[in-house]
Amino acid sequence: MTMPIVKSLIDEQLDELPEHLAVPSDRLLMVFKGPTMWEAMQAAERAHIENPKAWSRRACLCGEWTLAYEVRA
């Protein structure tokens, strides 16, 4: 695989991400979506997240809920 000549916008944004917002290297970010927050939590529960109410990040964009969980790698 070759290296692109120009950095993508995503690569630039990741480089500018403050350290306190980054996911620690020993963790993974698991993301679940649903039309409601409850349905996103149900998706997390089906994926065996121990406590679906303990999300680390959440967002509602255009009526779609997204919940993120930091889990140990």
Jmol script that loads the backbone (N, CA, C; Angstrom):
load data "model"
ATOM      1  N   MET A   1       0.851  -1.170   0.000  1.00  0.00           N
ATOM      2  CA  MET A   1       0.000   0.000   0.000  1.00  0.00           C
ATOM      3  C   MET A   1       0.896   1.233   0.000  1.00  0.00           C
ATOM      4  N   THR A   2       0.564   2.196  -0.825  1.00  0.00           N
ATOM      5  CA  THR A   2       1.388   3.399  -0.915  1.00  0.00           C
ATOM      6  C   THR A   2       0.806   4.511  -0.069  1.00  0.00           C
ATOM      7  N   MET A   3       1.650   5.432   0.300  1.00  0.00           N
ATOM      8  CA  MET A   3       1.256   6.590   1.101  1.00  0.00           C
ATOM      9  C   MET A   3       0.701   7.671   0.175  1.00  0.00           C
ATOM     10  N   PRO A   4      -0.454   8.258   0.483  1.00  0.00           N
ATOM     11  CA  PRO A   4      -0.974   9.326  -0.366  1.00  0.00           C
ATOM     12  C   PRO A   4      -0.081  10.565  -0.293  1.00  0.00           C
ATOM     13  N   ILE A   5      -0.011  11.292  -1.401  1.00  0.00           N
ATOM     14  CA  ILE A   5       0.816  12.497  -1.457  1.00  0.00           C
ATOM     15  C   ILE A   5       0.231  13.585  -0.564  1.00  0.00           C
ATOM     16  N   VAL A   6      -1.087  13.697  -0.567  1.00  0.00           N
ATOM     17  CA  VAL A   6      -1.769  14.734   0.206  1.00  0.00           C
ATOM     18  C   VAL A   6      -2.534  14.064   1.343  1.00  0.00           C
ATOM     19  N   LYS A   7      -2.440  14.627   2.550  1.00  0.00           N
ATOM     20  CA  LYS A   7      -3.197  14.100   3.691  1.00  0.00           C
ATOM     21  C   LYS A   7      -4.687  14.341   3.477  1.00  0.00           C
ATOM     22  N   SER A   8      -5.487  13.373   3.896  1.00  0.00           N
ATOM     23  CA  SER A   8      -6.936  13.557   3.825  1.00  0.00           C
ATOM     24  C   SER A   8      -7.383  14.479   4.962  1.00  0.00           C
ATOM     25  N   LEU A   9      -8.577  14.992   4.843  1.00  0.00           N
ATOM     26  CA  LEU A   9      -9.132  15.863   5.872  1.00  0.00           C
ATOM     27  C   LEU A   9      -9.221  15.122   7.205  1.00  0.00           C
ATOM     28  N   ILE A  10      -9.594  13.851   7.164  1.00  0.00           N
ATOM     29  CA  ILE A  10      -9.704  13.059   8.394  1.00  0.00           C
ATOM     30  C   ILE A  10      -8.335  12.917   9.058  1.00  0.00           C
ATOM     31  N   ASP A  11      -7.289  12.652   8.264  1.00  0.00           N
ATOM     32  CA  ASP A  11      -5.937  12.544   8.830  1.00  0.00           C
ATOM     33  C   ASP A  11      -5.514  13.846   9.493  1.00  0.00           C
ATOM     34  N   GLU A  12      -5.824  14.971   8.858  1.00  0.00           N
ATOM     35  CA  GLU A  12      -5.478  16.273   9.433  1.00  0.00           C
ATOM     36  C   GLU A  12      -6.223  16.504  10.745  1.00  0.00           C
ATOM     37  N   GLN A  13      -7.510  16.140  10.770  1.00  0.00           N
ATOM     38  CA  GLN A  13      -8.297  16.339  11.983  1.00  0.00           C
ATOM     39  C   GLN A  13      -7.808  15.442  13.111  1.00  0.00           C
ATOM     40  N   LEU A  14      -7.415  14.214  12.805  1.00  0.00           N
ATOM     41  CA  LEU A  14      -6.887  13.320  13.836  1.00  0.00           C
ATOM     42  C   LEU A  14      -5.585  13.852  14.411  1.00  0.00           C
ATOM     43  N   ASP A  15      -4.750  14.433  13.567  1.00  0.00           N
ATOM     44  CA  ASP A  15      -3.492  15.019  14.048  1.00  0.00           C
ATOM     45  C   ASP A  15      -3.742  16.192  14.991  1.00  0.00           C
ATOM     46  N   GLU A  16      -4.839  16.917  14.775  1.00  0.00           N
ATOM     47  CA  GLU A  16      -5.152  18.096  15.586  1.00  0.00           C
ATOM     48  C   GLU A  16      -5.968  17.770  16.835  1.00  0.00           C
ATOM     49  N   LEU A  17      -6.386  16.524  16.981  1.00  0.00           N
ATOM     50  CA  LEU A  17      -7.221  16.124  18.110  1.00  0.00           C
ATOM     51  C   LEU A  17      -6.453  16.269  19.420  1.00  0.00           C
ATOM     52  N   PRO A  18      -7.006  17.022  20.385  1.00  0.00           N
ATOM     53  CA  PRO A  18      -6.327  17.150  21.682  1.00  0.00           C
ATOM     54  C   PRO A  18      -6.221  15.790  22.379  1.00  0.00           C
ATOM     55  N   GLU A  19      -5.168  15.607  23.126  1.00  0.00           N
ATOM     56  CA  GLU A  19      -4.906  14.330  23.794  1.00  0.00           C
ATOM     57  C   GLU A  19      -6.043  13.926  24.739  1.00  0.00           C
ATOM     58  N   HIS A  20      -6.664  14.893  25.416  1.00  0.00           N
ATOM     59  CA  HIS A  20      -7.719  14.551  26.374  1.00  0.00           C
ATOM     60  C   HIS A  20      -8.995  14.057  25.684  1.00  0.00           C
ATOM     61  N   LEU A  21      -9.135  14.240  24.377  1.00  0.00           N
ATOM     62  CA  LEU A  21     -10.299  13.740  23.643  1.00  0.00           C
ATOM     63  C   LEU A  21     -10.027  12.410  22.945  1.00  0.00           C
ATOM     64  N   ALA A  22      -8.776  12.014  22.883  1.00  0.00           N
ATOM     65  CA  ALA A  22      -8.411  10.782  22.192  1.00  0.00           C
ATOM     66  C   ALA A  22      -8.770   9.565  23.048  1.00  0.00           C
ATOM     67  N   VAL A  23      -9.034   8.454  22.383  1.00  0.00           N
ATOM     68  CA  VAL A  23      -9.298   7.197  23.079  1.00  0.00           C
ATOM     69  C   VAL A  23      -7.950   6.626  23.508  1.00  0.00           C
ATOM     70  N   PRO A  24      -7.799   6.241  24.795  1.00  0.00           N
ATOM     71  CA  PRO A  24      -6.520   5.677  25.252  1.00  0.00           C
ATOM     72  C   PRO A  24      -6.118   4.456  24.420  1.00  0.00           C
ATOM     73  N   SER A  25      -4.833   4.212  24.328  1.00  0.00           N
ATOM     74  CA  SER A  25      -4.324   3.137  23.468  1.00  0.00           C
ATOM     75  C   SER A  25      -4.750   1.741  23.930  1.00  0.00           C
ATOM     76  N   ASP A  26      -5.111   1.578  25.205  1.00  0.00           N
ATOM     77  CA  ASP A  26      -5.542   0.267  25.693  1.00  0.00           C
ATOM     78  C   ASP A  26      -7.059   0.086  25.608  1.00  0.00           C
ATOM     79  N   ARG A  27      -7.740   0.982  24.915  1.00  0.00           N
ATOM     80  CA  ARG A  27      -9.206   0.932  24.802  1.00  0.00           C
ATOM     81  C   ARG A  27      -9.646   0.915  23.342  1.00  0.00           C
ATOM     82  N   LEU A  28     -10.858   0.434  23.112  1.00  0.00           N
ATOM     83  CA  LEU A  28     -11.513   0.481  21.810  1.00  0.00           C
ATOM     84  C   LEU A  28     -12.774   1.313  21.952  1.00  0.00           C
ATOM     85  N   LEU A  29     -13.167   1.960  20.892  1.00  0.00           N
ATOM     86  CA  LEU A  29     -14.405   2.723  20.893  1.00  0.00           C
ATOM     87  C   LEU A  29     -15.443   1.923  20.119  1.00  0.00           C
ATOM     88  N   MET A  30     -16.478   1.457  20.820  1.00  0.00           N
ATOM     89  CA  MET A  30     -17.567   0.726  20.173  1.00  0.00           C
ATOM     90  C   MET A  30     -18.748   1.675  20.046  1.00  0.00           C
ATOM     91  N   VAL A  31     -19.325   1.745  18.848  1.00  0.00           N
ATOM     92  CA  VAL A  31     -20.377   2.714  18.554  1.00  0.00           C
ATOM     93  C   VAL A  31     -21.636   1.974  18.123  1.00  0.00           C
ATOM     94  N   PHE A  32     -22.780   2.400  18.674  1.00  0.00           N
ATOM     95  CA  PHE A  32     -24.066   1.790  18.355  1.00  0.00           C
ATOM     96  C   PHE A  32     -25.055   2.876  17.971  1.00  0.00           C
ATOM     97  N   LYS A  33     -25.910   2.575  16.986  1.00  0.00           N
ATOM     98  CA  LYS A  33     -26.874   3.557  16.489  1.00  0.00           C
ATOM     99  C   LYS A  33     -28.287   3.020  16.617  1.00  0.00           C
ATOM    100  N   GLY A  34     -29.233   3.953  16.631  1.00  0.00           N
ATOM    101  CA  GLY A  34     -30.635   3.596  16.641  1.00  0.00           C
ATOM    102  C   GLY A  34     -31.493   4.825  16.445  1.00  0.00           C
ATOM    103  N   PRO A  35     -32.738   4.641  16.015  1.00  0.00           N
ATOM    104  CA  PRO A  35     -33.633   5.786  15.823  1.00  0.00           C
ATOM    105  C   PRO A  35     -33.980   6.495  17.131  1.00  0.00           C
ATOM    106  N   THR A  36     -33.832   5.786  18.254  1.00  0.00           N
ATOM    107  CA  THR A  36     -34.022   6.400  19.571  1.00  0.00           C
ATOM    108  C   THR A  36     -32.824   6.025  20.441  1.00  0.00           C
ATOM    109  N   MET A  37     -32.645   6.781  21.517  1.00  0.00           N
ATOM    110  CA  MET A  37     -31.537   6.473  22.427  1.00  0.00           C
ATOM    111  C   MET A  37     -31.733   5.088  23.042  1.00  0.00           C
ATOM    112  N   TRP A  38     -32.969   4.752  23.349  1.00  0.00           N
ATOM    113  CA  TRP A  38     -33.273   3.447  23.939  1.00  0.00           C
ATOM    114  C   TRP A  38     -32.864   2.319  22.987  1.00  0.00           C
ATOM    115  N   GLU A  39     -33.166   2.468  21.699  1.00  0.00           N
ATOM    116  CA  GLU A  39     -32.815   1.426  20.733  1.00  0.00           C
ATOM    117  C   GLU A  39     -31.302   1.317  20.553  1.00  0.00           C
ATOM    118  N   ALA A  40     -30.586   2.434  20.637  1.00  0.00           N
ATOM    119  CA  ALA A  40     -29.122   2.384  20.570  1.00  0.00           C
ATOM    120  C   ALA A  40     -28.575   1.643  21.789  1.00  0.00           C
ATOM    121  N   MET A  41     -29.183   1.861  22.965  1.00  0.00           N
ATOM    122  CA  MET A  41     -28.760   1.139  24.171  1.00  0.00           C
ATOM    123  C   MET A  41     -29.073  -0.348  24.052  1.00  0.00           C
ATOM    124  N   GLN A  42     -30.195  -0.677  23.431  1.00  0.00           N
ATOM    125  CA  GLN A  42     -30.546  -2.082  23.223  1.00  0.00           C
ATOM    126  C   GLN A  42     -29.527  -2.761  22.311  1.00  0.00           C
ATOM    127  N   ALA A  43     -29.065  -2.042  21.285  1.00  0.00           N
ATOM    128  CA  ALA A  43     -28.035  -2.589  20.394  1.00  0.00           C
ATOM    129  C   ALA A  43     -26.747  -2.850  21.173  1.00  0.00           C
ATOM    130  N   ALA A  44     -26.394  -1.943  22.074  1.00  0.00           N
ATOM    131  CA  ALA A  44     -25.203  -2.134  22.908  1.00  0.00           C
ATOM    132  C   ALA A  44     -25.378  -3.342  23.826  1.00  0.00           C
ATOM    133  N   GLU A  45     -26.561  -3.490  24.379  1.00  0.00           N
ATOM    134  CA  GLU A  45     -26.830  -4.631  25.260  1.00  0.00           C
ATOM    135  C   GLU A  45     -26.734  -5.946  24.486  1.00  0.00           C
ATOM    136  N   ARG A  46     -27.240  -5.968  23.255  1.00  0.00           N
ATOM    137  CA  ARG A  46     -27.148  -7.177  22.428  1.00  0.00           C
ATOM    138  C   ARG A  46     -25.693  -7.518  22.094  1.00  0.00           C
ATOM    139  N   ALA A  47     -24.823  -6.512  22.110  1.00  0.00           N
ATOM    140  CA  ALA A  47     -23.393  -6.730  21.845  1.00  0.00           C
ATOM    141  C   ALA A  47     -22.626  -7.028  23.135  1.00  0.00           C
ATOM    142  N   HIS A  48     -23.353  -7.301  24.210  1.00  0.00           N
ATOM    143  CA  HIS A  48     -22.786  -7.694  25.502  1.00  0.00           C
ATOM    144  C   HIS A  48     -22.006  -6.578  26.195  1.00  0.00           C
ATOM    145  N   ILE A  49     -22.441  -5.322  26.025  1.00  0.00           N
ATOM    146  CA  ILE A  49     -21.907  -4.229  26.828  1.00  0.00           C
ATOM    147  C   ILE A  49     -22.497  -4.423  28.222  1.00  0.00           C
ATOM    148  N   GLU A  50     -21.646  -4.492  29.252  1.00  0.00           N
ATOM    149  CA  GLU A  50     -22.108  -4.806  30.609  1.00  0.00           C
ATOM    150  C   GLU A  50     -23.147  -3.826  31.124  1.00  0.00           C
ATOM    151  N   ASN A  51     -22.910  -2.538  30.957  1.00  0.00           N
ATOM    152  CA  ASN A  51     -23.829  -1.520  31.451  1.00  0.00           C
ATOM    153  C   ASN A  51     -24.144  -0.543  30.316  1.00  0.00           C
ATOM    154  N   PRO A  52     -25.202  -0.789  29.543  1.00  0.00           N
ATOM    155  CA  PRO A  52     -25.519   0.063  28.392  1.00  0.00           C
ATOM    156  C   PRO A  52     -25.798   1.519  28.761  1.00  0.00           C
ATOM    157  N   LYS A  53     -26.124   1.781  30.029  1.00  0.00           N
ATOM    158  CA  LYS A  53     -26.390   3.164  30.444  1.00  0.00           C
ATOM    159  C   LYS A  53     -25.102   3.942  30.704  1.00  0.00           C
ATOM    160  N   ALA A  54     -23.960   3.269  30.683  1.00  0.00           N
ATOM    161  CA  ALA A  54     -22.677   3.911  30.981  1.00  0.00           C
ATOM    162  C   ALA A  54     -21.932   4.283  29.698  1.00  0.00           C
ATOM    163  N   TRP A  55     -22.606   4.952  28.784  1.00  0.00           N
ATOM    164  CA  TRP A  55     -21.961   5.377  27.534  1.00  0.00           C
ATOM    165  C   TRP A  55     -20.940   6.471  27.825  1.00  0.00           C
ATOM    166  N   SER A  56     -19.946   6.603  26.957  1.00  0.00           N
ATOM    167  CA  SER A  56     -18.930   7.641  27.158  1.00  0.00           C
ATOM    168  C   SER A  56     -19.169   8.853  26.259  1.00  0.00           C
ATOM    169  N   ARG A  57     -19.848   8.657  25.141  1.00  0.00           N
ATOM    170  CA  ARG A  57     -20.188   9.762  24.237  1.00  0.00           C
ATOM    171  C   ARG A  57     -21.543   9.472  23.617  1.00  0.00           C
ATOM    172  N   ARG A  58     -22.291  10.541  23.323  1.00  0.00           N
ATOM    173  CA  ARG A  58     -23.574  10.358  22.647  1.00  0.00           C
ATOM    174  C   ARG A  58     -23.829  11.538  21.720  1.00  0.00           C
ATOM    175  N   ALA A  59     -24.632  11.284  20.699  1.00  0.00           N
ATOM    176  CA  ALA A  59     -24.994  12.343  19.758  1.00  0.00           C
ATOM    177  C   ALA A  59     -26.309  11.969  19.098  1.00  0.00           C
ATOM    178  N   CYS A  60     -27.074  12.977  18.737  1.00  0.00           N
ATOM    179  CA  CYS A  60     -28.293  12.776  17.970  1.00  0.00           C
ATOM    180  C   CYS A  60     -28.193  13.673  16.741  1.00  0.00           C
ATOM    181  N   LEU A  61     -27.977  13.057  15.588  1.00  0.00           N
ATOM    182  CA  LEU A  61     -27.848  13.792  14.338  1.00  0.00           C
ATOM    183  C   LEU A  61     -28.948  13.352  13.385  1.00  0.00           C
ATOM    184  N   CYS A  62     -29.753  14.302  12.955  1.00  0.00           N
ATOM    185  CA  CYS A  62     -30.834  14.035  11.992  1.00  0.00           C
ATOM    186  C   CYS A  62     -31.755  12.913  12.475  1.00  0.00           C
ATOM    187  N   GLY A  63     -32.033  12.879  13.765  1.00  0.00           N
ATOM    188  CA  GLY A  63     -32.953  11.889  14.311  1.00  0.00           C
ATOM    189  C   GLY A  63     -32.352  10.515  14.542  1.00  0.00           C
ATOM    190  N   GLU A  64     -31.062  10.336  14.337  1.00  0.00           N
ATOM    191  CA  GLU A  64     -30.384   9.057  14.555  1.00  0.00           C
ATOM    192  C   GLU A  64     -29.481   9.186  15.777  1.00  0.00           C
ATOM    193  N   TRP A  65     -29.724   8.358  16.788  1.00  0.00           N
ATOM    194  CA  TRP A  65     -28.920   8.394  18.006  1.00  0.00           C
ATOM    195  C   TRP A  65     -27.681   7.536  17.841  1.00  0.00           C
ATOM    196  N   THR A  66     -26.561   8.033  18.346  1.00  0.00           N
ATOM    197  CA  THR A  66     -25.297   7.303  18.341  1.00  0.00           C
ATOM    198  C   THR A  66     -24.748   7.314  19.760  1.00  0.00           C
ATOM    199  N   LEU A  67     -24.465   6.135  20.288  1.00  0.00           N
ATOM    200  CA  LEU A  67     -23.856   5.996  21.612  1.00  0.00           C
ATOM    201  C   LEU A  67     -22.503   5.320  21.447  1.00  0.00           C
ATOM    202  N   ALA A  68     -21.502   5.844  22.135  1.00  0.00           N
ATOM    203  CA  ALA A  68     -20.158   5.278  22.062  1.00  0.00           C
ATOM    204  C   ALA A  68     -19.734   4.803  23.447  1.00  0.00           C
ATOM    205  N   TYR A  69     -19.045   3.679  23.467  1.00  0.00           N
ATOM    206  CA  TYR A  69     -18.556   3.078  24.706  1.00  0.00           C
ATOM    207  C   TYR A  69     -17.065   2.814  24.563  1.00  0.00           C
ATOM    208  N   GLU A  70     -16.277   3.214  25.565  1.00  0.00           N
ATOM    209  CA  GLU A  70     -14.857   2.867  25.604  1.00  0.00           C
ATOM    210  C   GLU A  70     -14.746   1.538  26.336  1.00  0.00           C
ATOM    211  N   VAL A  71     -14.203   0.539  25.667  1.00  0.00           N
ATOM    212  CA  VAL A  71     -14.054  -0.781  26.276  1.00  0.00           C
ATOM    213  C   VAL A  71     -12.582  -1.179  26.262  1.00  0.00           C
ATOM    214  N   ARG A  72     -12.193  -2.008  27.213  1.00  0.00           N
ATOM    215  CA  ARG A  72     -10.800  -2.464  27.281  1.00  0.00           C
ATOM    216  C   ARG A  72     -10.494  -3.359  26.085  1.00  0.00           C
ATOM    217  N   ALA A  73      -9.309  -3.165  25.531  1.00  0.00           N
ATOM    218  CA  ALA A  73      -8.899  -3.965  24.361  1.00  0.00           C
ATOM    219  C   ALA A  73      -8.400  -5.321  24.790  1.00  0.00           C
TER     220      ALA A  73
END
end "model"
wireframe off; spacefill off
backbone 0.3
color backbone group
